[in-house]
Amino acid sequence: MRRNNLQGEHVDCQEKKGNGVPTDLTELKLFVDDDLYKAFQRCVWIQINETGRSQQEIMREVVHDFLVKHGC
């Protein structure tokens, strides 16, 4: 497993999906206010428990929605 460091080095992270196929992931580090961090963690936890989806799936959706919203 590889991860990004503060210098922006690309790092691979392996996740196994339901079909057992690993997916290449890259860590994205964000700096936010403490209250936003806590709210995000709480929201992700709720989504995991209500939907059964993984943390990685929810994070992918958050980034995707952000990019679509801003036309990126």
C-alpha positions as CSV (number, residue, x, y, z in Angstrom):
1,M,0.0,0.0,0.0
2,R,1.4,3.4,-1.0
3,R,0.0,6.8,0.2
4,N,0.5,10.4,-0.8
5,N,2.9,12.5,1.2
6,L,2.9,16.2,1.7
7,Q,5.2,16.6,-1.3
8,G,2.5,15.3,-3.6
9,E,4.1,11.9,-4.3
10,H,1.6,9.5,-5.9
11,V,0.8,6.5,-3.8
12,D,-1.2,3.4,-4.7
13,C,-3.7,2.0,-2.2
14,Q,-5.5,-1.3,-2.9
15,E,-9.1,-1.8,-2.1
16,K,-11.0,-5.1,-2.8
17,K,-14.5,-4.6,-4.2
18,G,-17.3,-7.1,-3.8
19,N,-16.1,-9.0,-6.8
20,G,-12.6,-9.3,-5.3
21,V,-11.0,-7.0,-8.0
22,P,-8.6,-4.5,-6.4
23,T,-9.1,-0.8,-7.3
24,D,-6.2,1.6,-7.4
25,L,-6.8,4.5,-5.0
26,T,-4.9,7.7,-4.3
27,E,-5.1,9.5,-1.0
28,L,-6.4,13.1,-1.0
29,K,-5.5,15.2,1.9
30,L,-7.7,18.2,2.8
31,F,-7.3,20.8,5.5
32,V,-10.6,21.9,7.0
33,D,-11.9,23.4,10.2
34,D,-12.3,21.0,13.1
35,D,-16.1,21.3,13.0
36,L,-16.2,20.4,9.3
37,Y,-14.0,17.4,9.9
38,K,-16.3,16.1,12.7
39,A,-19.4,16.7,10.6
40,F,-17.9,14.9,7.6
41,Q,-16.8,11.9,9.8
42,R,-20.3,11.7,11.4
43,C,-22.0,11.9,7.9
44,V,-19.7,9.2,6.5
45,W,-20.4,7.0,9.5
46,I,-24.2,7.5,9.1
47,Q,-23.9,6.7,5.3
48,I,-21.9,3.5,6.0
49,N,-24.4,2.3,8.5
50,E,-27.6,3.2,6.5
51,T,-26.4,2.0,3.1
52,G,-23.8,-0.6,3.8
53,R,-21.5,1.1,1.3
54,S,-17.7,1.3,2.1
55,Q,-16.0,4.5,3.3
56,Q,-14.0,4.5,0.0
57,E,-17.2,4.4,-2.1
58,I,-18.7,7.4,-0.1
59,M,-15.5,9.4,-0.4
60,R,-15.4,8.7,-4.2
61,E,-18.9,10.1,-4.4
62,V,-18.1,13.2,-2.4
63,V,-15.1,14.0,-4.7
64,H,-17.1,13.2,-7.8
65,D,-20.0,15.4,-6.7
66,F,-17.7,18.3,-6.0
67,L,-16.0,18.1,-9.4
68,V,-19.4,17.9,-11.2
69,K,-20.8,20.8,-9.2
70,H,-17.8,23.0,-10.2
71,G,-17.7,21.8,-13.8
72,C,-14.3,20.2,-13.5
